[in-house]
Amino acid sequence: MTTQVAHRAFGPKQVEQLREIYERARAVTARYPESHVANKAARKLIDAFEAATRSEETSQRWLNEIDPQGNA
């Protein structure tokens, strides 16, 4: 999750908590095998964070590429 997205929706304390959750989920995926239930749960969290990042990047790219022609 980008900090820009998080700062718009959450305060600094919540952003730090989300960052900690993300980092701990990454540590769990490194520690346990893919078949372990903890790894599967951590992977879902990581995927959710990264999906939010990708959707934000896509929408910003789309907005930057808009070249309005004429009057709206």
N, C-alpha and C positions, 0 to 999 in steps of 0.2 A: 504494500500500500504506500503510495507516495505520501510524503509529508504534506504536500500541498493539498491533497484530497482530504487527509485526516484533519488538518488544521481548520478547514472550512466546516467540518461536521462536528469536531470535538475540540475540547480544550487541551492545553499542554499536558496536563496530568493524564488524561485519557489517551493521548497520543503516545506517551511514554509507556503506558500499560499495554497498549496494542503492540508496540515495538517489542516489548518484553515477551509477550505471548508468541509473536512471530519467531523471535530468536530461540525461545525454548522449544517450539515445535520443530525448528530446524535441527536442534540438538537431539531431539528424540528420534528423528529420521536417521540421523547419523549413528545413533547408539543401537537401535533395534533393527532386526531384519524386516524386509518388506512384508512378510507374511504375519508379523506380530500386530495385534490389535492396536497397540499404542502408536505404531508407525502409521497404520491406516488412518487413525484419527488425526494424527499430526499432519499427514499429507492432505487431508480434507481442509484443515485450517490454512495450510500454506497455499493450497489451490484457491481458496476464497480470497486471501490477501492478494495473490497475484492476479486473479481475475479482476479485482477492483482496480488494480494498477493498469492492466491492459485496457480496460474499458475507458479509463480516464485518458490514457495516452491516445487512444483511437479517437475519442471525441475531440481532444485538443487538436490533433492532426487534421481532422475533418474541418474544424472551425478555421484553422489556419489556411486551408486550401480553398476556402470559399472565395470566389471572386465575383461579387455581385455585378450584374450588368443591367443598366437602366434603372427605372424606378420600381420600387416595391409597393 
